[in-house]
Amino acid sequence: MIKTVFLSSDYPHEKAIDDQINSWFAEKPDIELIDIKFQSNVSAVADSGVSAEYWHASALIIYKEAEKSK
């Protein structure tokens, strides 16, 4: 059966997206990877001398689970 899992990270406050992906694969050694869709966004804010950057990354993992014997 084909399935998906969505992972996201708001850097630097959460675990990096590549670490999340690697951890997820370590927990699912028997899956067959079909594809990974990756997206990254950076935004900056500056107002009255206050500035900040926001980094967001996400990944959609498309995979196939082994069929269970009946």
Residue, then its C-alpha position, 0 to 999 in steps of 0.5 A: m500500500i502506498k502511504t505518505v508522511f509529512l514532516s516539518s521544521d521551524y529552524p532553529h527551534e525544532k529538530a532539523i528536517d534532515d535529522q527528522i527524515n533520517s530518524w523516520f527512516a531508522e524507525k521504518p527499515d522495511i519500507e520502499l521509498i518512492d519519492i521525497k518532496f522537499q520545500s524550504n522557505v525563509s522570511a525576514v522581518a524588520d520593524s523599528g530596529v527589531s529584526a528576525e529571520y524565520w526558516h521553515a522546511s518541510a518534506l513529504i515522504i511517499y513510500k510503499e509498505a510491504e504487503k502483509s501475508k494473509 
